[in-house]
Amino acid sequence: MPPADHRRLFRRRITIVTRFLAFIPIAAVAAAAAAPSAEHPLPPIPKGVKIGGIAVGGLNAEAARVHVQRVWGRPTLFVFGKKSWKAGPSALGASANVGRAVKRALRAHPGKRVQLRVRFDRQRLGHYIARLDSHLSRPAGDATLVGLSNLRPVISPGRPGLKIDRVKMTARIIRTVRTSRRAPIRLAVQNVAPTVTPDNFGPVIVIETASHRLLFYEGSSLSQTFTVATGQSAYPTPSGQWSIVDLQRDPWWIPPPDAPWAQGAKPIPPGPGNPLGTRWMGLSAPGVGIHGTPDAASLGYSESHGCIRMAIPDAEWVFNQVRVGTPVFTVSA
């Protein structure tokens, strides 16, 4: 290589080394300025300052941020009877702007209270409360027919249900989570009344076969009493608890196929001569029903083949009050 080329290569290398050495002190100075040192610590928050009720005076910005996030982010205790559980702010849809509060605290006067802004995702909070409702609520239990006591229907009072009061629960959660002092949240609930009560239970029929009476009750309150005909000694009306399973207006009379007394009889269409009158209320007791009769002279006696006969207007009245499922007691009284 010619001497001139050696000189040019040497000068180029000197230039590169000089530029590299010149960069080192500049980078070192920049790094020293960016990183805090024991000689230049981060400035503390003035004494006595609180963020959302949390004391941060004397802490630097980073320490204050960590402290506030830890205290505010602790779980909230819920209480319902003997049950208790915890949920963090995030599960309740809450978030706090801690960084902004810390910046304000650094500029605050000593003893100043700085607000911690808390926001709620209402949809997330609503979903949480809905889950509580599905797990802790219980439906009301309707009144039920227990049986008879002294030939009078006995109706249970039912059981009230329980559901979460979602409006009150939302307000309680928001109010509590926005504070630094977290008192336990008691579940806000509402009682749910039964749909069916003893007062609106509906009709219950009691038939005294020996006395030839049909007692029509509204729940446990006697509403009407009717004279009826019941089964002959050869075809007695069966005793027991039944229900109405069939309702027919202007029914056909169909001869019972297995009844010796009906052998050779033919079906009878609706009309004045129909032995069922104008209404049929079939019971769950096989082949037995409550119906009208054109034979008013049989009422008050044991004249039927097991059915309960009524005067035609009386049967029509009862028919209009009952439904499929109405309970019927037949008792030998």
C-alpha positions as CSV (number, residue, x, y, z in Angstrom):
1,M,0.0,0.0,0.0
2,P,1.4,3.4,-0.9
3,P,2.4,5.8,2.0
4,A,-0.4,8.2,1.0
5,D,-3.0,5.5,1.5
6,H,-1.6,4.6,4.9
7,R,-1.9,8.2,6.0
8,R,-5.6,8.5,4.9
9,L,-6.6,5.2,6.7
10,F,-4.9,6.4,9.9
11,R,-6.7,9.7,9.8
12,R,-10.1,8.0,9.3
13,R,-9.5,5.7,12.3
14,I,-8.5,8.7,14.4
15,T,-11.8,10.5,13.5
16,I,-13.9,7.5,14.4
17,V,-12.2,7.0,17.8
18,T,-12.5,10.7,18.6
19,R,-16.3,10.8,17.8
20,F,-16.8,7.7,20.0
21,L,-14.9,9.2,22.9
22,A,-16.8,12.5,22.5
23,F,-20.2,10.6,22.8
24,I,-19.3,8.8,26.1
25,P,-19.5,11.8,28.5
26,I,-22.7,13.1,26.9
27,A,-24.5,9.7,27.3
28,A,-23.2,9.4,30.9
29,V,-24.4,12.9,31.8
30,A,-27.9,12.1,30.3
31,A,-28.1,8.8,32.2
32,A,-27.0,10.5,35.4
33,A,-29.7,13.2,34.9
34,A,-32.4,10.5,34.2
35,A,-31.7,8.2,37.2
36,P,-32.4,9.5,40.7
37,S,-29.6,9.1,43.1
38,A,-29.1,9.3,46.9
39,E,-28.0,12.9,46.4
40,H,-31.1,13.8,44.4
41,P,-34.2,11.7,45.7
42,L,-37.7,12.1,44.3
43,P,-39.5,15.0,46.1
44,P,-41.9,13.9,48.9
45,I,-45.6,14.7,49.1
46,P,-46.2,17.4,51.7
47,K,-46.9,16.3,55.2
48,G,-50.5,15.5,56.2
49,V,-51.7,15.1,52.7
50,K,-54.3,12.3,52.1
51,I,-55.6,10.8,48.9
52,G,-59.2,9.6,49.3
53,G,-58.7,9.4,53.1
54,I,-55.4,7.4,52.7
55,A,-52.3,9.1,54.3
56,V,-49.5,9.7,51.8
57,G,-47.6,12.7,53.3
58,G,-43.9,12.2,53.2
59,L,-44.0,9.5,50.5
60,N,-42.6,10.0,47.1
61,A,-44.8,9.7,44.0
62,E,-44.0,6.0,43.3
63,A,-44.4,4.9,47.0
64,A,-47.6,6.9,47.3
65,R,-49.0,5.3,44.1
66,V,-48.3,1.7,45.4
67,H,-49.6,2.5,48.8
68,V,-52.9,4.0,47.6
69,Q,-53.5,1.2,45.1
70,R,-52.9,-1.4,47.8
71,V,-55.2,0.2,50.4
72,W,-58.0,1.2,48.0
73,G,-57.7,-2.1,46.0
74,R,-58.3,-4.4,49.0
75,P,-61.5,-6.6,48.8
76,T,-64.9,-5.5,50.2
77,L,-66.6,-7.8,52.7
78,F,-70.3,-8.8,52.0
79,V,-72.5,-10.2,54.7
80,F,-75.9,-12.0,54.4
81,G,-77.1,-13.8,57.5
82,K,-74.4,-16.3,58.4
83,K,-72.8,-16.1,55.0
84,S,-69.9,-13.8,54.1
85,W,-67.6,-13.3,51.1
86,K,-65.2,-10.8,49.6
87,A,-65.0,-9.1,46.2
88,G,-62.3,-6.8,44.9
89,P,-63.0,-3.5,43.2
90,S,-62.3,-4.9,39.8
91,A,-64.9,-7.6,40.2
92,L,-67.4,-4.9,41.1
93,G,-66.6,-2.9,38.0
94,A,-64.7,-0.2,39.9
95,S,-61.4,1.5,38.9
96,A,-59.5,4.5,40.5
97,N,-57.4,7.1,38.8
98,V,-54.5,6.8,41.3
99,G,-51.8,8.4,39.1
100,R,-53.8,11.6,38.7
101,A,-54.5,11.8,42.4
102,V,-50.8,11.4,43.2
103,K,-49.8,14.2,40.8
104,R,-52.3,16.5,42.6
105,A,-51.0,15.4,46.0
106,L,-47.4,16.5,45.0
107,R,-48.7,20.0,44.4
108,A,-51.1,20.1,47.4
109,H,-50.6,22.2,50.5
110,P,-49.7,20.3,53.7
111,G,-52.7,18.7,55.3
112,K,-54.8,18.8,52.1
113,R,-57.3,16.1,51.3
114,V,-57.0,15.1,47.6
115,Q,-60.0,13.4,46.0
116,L,-59.5,9.9,44.6
117,R,-61.8,9.6,41.5
118,V,-63.4,6.2,41.3
119,R,-65.4,5.2,38.2
120,F,-67.8,2.2,37.8
121,D,-68.6,0.1,34.9
122,R,-72.3,-0.1,35.5
123,Q,-72.8,-3.1,33.3
124,R,-70.1,-5.1,35.1
125,L,-71.5,-4.1,38.5
126,G,-75.0,-5.1,37.3
127,H,-73.7,-8.5,36.2
128,Y,-72.2,-9.0,39.7
129,I,-75.4,-8.1,41.5
130,A,-77.4,-10.4,39.1
131,R,-75.1,-13.3,40.0
132,L,-75.7,-12.6,43.7
133,D,-79.4,-12.6,43.0
134,S,-79.3,-15.9,41.2
135,H,-77.3,-17.6,44.0
136,L,-78.9,-16.1,47.1
137,S,-82.5,-15.4,46.2
138,R,-85.3,-18.0,46.7
139,P,-88.7,-18.2,45.3
140,A,-91.9,-17.9,47.4
141,G,-93.7,-21.0,48.3
142,D,-97.4,-20.9,47.4
143,A,-100.2,-21.9,49.9
144,T,-101.1,-25.5,49.6
145,L,-104.1,-27.7,50.6
146,V,-103.1,-29.7,53.7
147,G,-106.3,-31.7,54.1
148,L,-109.5,-31.5,56.1
149,S,-110.0,-30.6,59.8
150,N,-113.6,-31.1,61.1
151,L,-114.6,-31.3,57.4
152,R,-113.1,-27.9,56.7
153,P,-110.2,-27.4,54.3
154,V,-106.9,-26.6,55.9
155,I,-104.7,-24.3,53.8
156,S,-101.0,-23.8,54.6
157,P,-99.9,-20.1,54.7
158,G,-97.1,-20.6,52.1
159,R,-93.6,-19.2,52.5
160,P,-92.3,-15.8,51.5
161,G,-89.5,-15.7,49.1
162,L,-86.4,-13.4,48.9
163,K,-84.7,-11.4,46.1
164,I,-81.9,-8.9,45.9
165,D,-83.0,-5.3,45.9
166,R,-80.8,-4.3,42.9
167,V,-81.3,-0.6,43.2
168,K,-80.3,-0.4,46.9
169,M,-77.5,-2.9,46.4
170,T,-76.0,-0.8,43.6
171,A,-76.0,2.3,45.8
172,R,-74.5,0.5,48.7
173,I,-71.6,-0.9,46.7
174,I,-70.8,2.4,45.0
175,R,-70.9,4.3,48.3
176,T,-68.7,1.8,50.1
177,V,-66.0,1.2,47.4
178,R,-65.5,5.0,46.9
179,T,-64.3,5.3,50.5
180,S,-61.0,4.1,52.0
181,R,-62.7,2.8,55.2
182,R,-64.6,-0.2,54.0
183,A,-67.4,-1.2,56.3
184,P,-69.0,-4.6,55.5
185,I,-71.9,-4.4,53.0
186,R,-75.0,-6.0,54.2
187,L,-77.1,-7.5,51.4
188,A,-80.2,-5.4,50.5
189,V,-83.1,-7.8,50.0
190,Q,-86.8,-7.7,49.4
191,N,-89.4,-10.2,50.6
192,V,-91.5,-11.8,47.8
193,A,-95.1,-12.7,48.7
194,P,-96.5,-16.0,47.6
195,T,-98.7,-15.8,44.5
196,V,-101.2,-18.2,46.0
197,T,-102.3,-17.4,49.6
198,P,-105.1,-18.8,51.8
199,D,-107.2,-15.8,50.9
200,N,-106.9,-16.4,47.1
201,F,-106.4,-20.2,47.1
202,G,-109.5,-20.8,45.1
203,P,-112.4,-23.3,45.3
204,V,-112.4,-26.5,47.4
205,I,-115.4,-28.9,47.3
206,V,-116.3,-31.1,50.2
207,I,-119.1,-33.6,49.6
208,E,-120.8,-35.2,52.6
209,T,-122.1,-38.4,51.1
210,A,-124.3,-39.5,54.0
211,S,-125.7,-36.0,54.6
212,H,-126.2,-35.4,50.8
213,R,-124.5,-32.0,50.9
214,L,-122.0,-30.4,48.7
215,L,-120.0,-27.7,50.5
216,F,-118.4,-25.1,48.3
217,Y,-115.4,-23.4,49.9
218,E,-113.3,-20.5,48.8
219,G,-110.0,-21.6,50.3
220,S,-111.0,-22.4,53.9
221,S,-114.1,-20.1,53.9
222,L,-117.5,-21.7,53.3
223,S,-119.2,-20.0,50.3
224,Q,-122.3,-22.1,49.3
225,T,-124.1,-25.3,50.4
226,F,-126.1,-27.5,48.0
227,T,-128.3,-30.5,48.4
228,V,-127.1,-33.4,46.2
229,A,-127.8,-37.0,45.5
230,T,-125.0,-39.5,46.1
231,G,-124.4,-43.2,45.4
232,Q,-126.7,-46.1,46.3
233,S,-125.6,-48.7,48.7
234,A,-124.9,-51.0,45.8
235,Y,-122.9,-48.2,44.0
236,P,-121.5,-46.0,46.7
237,T,-119.7,-42.8,46.1
238,P,-116.1,-43.6,46.9
239,S,-114.5,-41.6,49.8
240,G,-111.2,-39.8,49.3
241,Q,-109.4,-36.8,48.0
242,W,-109.8,-36.2,44.3
243,S,-109.5,-33.4,41.7
244,I,-111.6,-32.3,38.8
245,V,-110.0,-33.7,35.6
246,D,-112.7,-33.1,33.0
247,L,-115.2,-30.2,32.3
248,Q,-117.9,-30.5,29.7
249,R,-120.8,-28.3,28.7
250,D,-123.9,-30.0,27.4
251,P,-122.3,-33.5,27.6
252,W,-123.3,-36.7,26.0
253,W,-124.2,-39.5,28.3
254,I,-122.2,-42.6,27.3
255,P,-123.2,-46.0,29.0
256,P,-120.3,-47.2,31.2
257,P,-119.2,-50.4,29.3
258,D,-118.4,-52.4,32.5
259,A,-121.6,-51.4,34.4
260,P,-124.2,-54.2,34.7
261,W,-126.9,-51.6,35.2
262,A,-126.1,-49.9,31.9
263,Q,-126.1,-53.0,29.7
264,G,-128.1,-52.5,26.6
265,A,-128.4,-48.7,27.1
266,K,-127.6,-46.4,24.2
267,P,-125.7,-43.0,24.3
268,I,-127.9,-40.0,25.0
269,P,-127.2,-36.6,23.3
270,P,-127.4,-33.3,25.0
271,G,-131.0,-32.2,25.7
272,P,-133.8,-32.2,28.3
273,G,-133.6,-36.0,28.8
274,N,-129.9,-36.2,29.3
275,P,-129.2,-37.8,32.8
276,L,-126.1,-35.6,33.2
277,G,-128.1,-32.4,32.8
278,T,-126.2,-29.6,31.1
279,R,-122.8,-29.8,32.9
280,W,-120.3,-32.6,33.7
281,M,-117.4,-32.2,36.1
282,G,-115.4,-35.5,36.0
283,L,-113.3,-36.5,39.0
284,S,-110.0,-38.4,39.2
285,A,-112.1,-41.1,40.9
286,P,-112.8,-43.5,37.9
287,G,-116.2,-43.1,36.5
288,V,-117.4,-40.6,39.1
289,G,-118.3,-37.0,38.4
290,I,-120.4,-34.1,39.6
291,H,-123.3,-33.3,37.2
292,G,-126.8,-31.9,36.9
293,T,-129.8,-34.1,36.8
294,P,-133.3,-33.7,35.4
295,D,-134.5,-35.9,38.3
296,A,-134.8,-33.3,41.0
297,A,-136.7,-35.8,43.2
298,S,-133.5,-37.8,43.8
299,L,-131.7,-34.9,45.5
300,G,-131.2,-35.4,49.1
301,Y,-131.0,-39.2,48.8
302,S,-128.6,-42.0,47.9
303,E,-130.0,-42.6,44.4
304,S,-127.0,-42.4,41.9
305,H,-124.6,-45.0,40.6
306,G,-121.7,-43.3,42.4
307,C,-121.9,-39.8,40.9
308,I,-122.9,-36.6,42.7
309,R,-126.1,-35.2,41.2
310,M,-127.1,-31.6,41.5
311,A,-130.0,-29.4,40.5
312,I,-129.2,-28.2,37.0
313,P,-128.9,-24.5,37.9
314,D,-126.7,-25.4,40.9
315,A,-124.4,-27.6,38.7
316,E,-124.1,-24.7,36.2
317,W,-123.1,-22.3,39.0
318,V,-120.4,-24.7,40.4
319,F,-119.2,-25.4,36.8
320,N,-118.5,-21.7,36.3
321,Q,-116.4,-21.5,39.5
322,V,-114.1,-24.5,39.2
323,R,-111.3,-25.4,36.9
324,V,-109.4,-28.6,36.0
325,G,-107.3,-29.3,39.2
326,T,-109.9,-28.1,41.7
327,P,-109.7,-30.4,44.8
328,V,-112.7,-32.4,45.8
329,F,-113.1,-34.3,49.0
330,T,-115.8,-37.0,49.4
331,V,-116.4,-38.0,53.0
332,S,-118.9,-40.4,54.6
333,A,-120.5,-37.8,56.9
